[in-house]
Amino acid sequence: MPLINVKTSISNIEKPELLLKDLSSELSLITGKPESYVMTLLQTNVPMTFAGTNDPCCYVEIKSIGAINPSKMSSVFCKLISSKTNIAEERIYLAFEDVPARLWGWSGRTFG
């Protein structure tokens, strides 16, 4: 049920599958949820600006049923994404959402 959705203005990420796997592993570790439930998404070449410029930037959504720890997650994911994309940490925004179990579906049912 944990989800991390990364949208970035850059078009070329070397080995995007490794970034996705690293994000999955870290999200599982931080939330304490099995990695078998973690989903990662990466959207590149998204038209976006940050601070009024088109310099490389990134927007990250992190959702989970409980286990959201924004202060810890922000640091970990900014560092990880920056190291794999060369986007400066100060050009990465993150949004966090603790989703009620009744509003998260999987395999034809909801979690709550």
QUICOR-V356143 format. One line per field, one symbol per residue. burial: 1 if it has 24 or more other C-alpha atoms within 12 Angstrom, else 0. Layout:
burial = ???
//
This chain:
burial = 1111111111001000001111111111011000001111111100010000000111111111101111001100111111011110101111111000000000000000
//
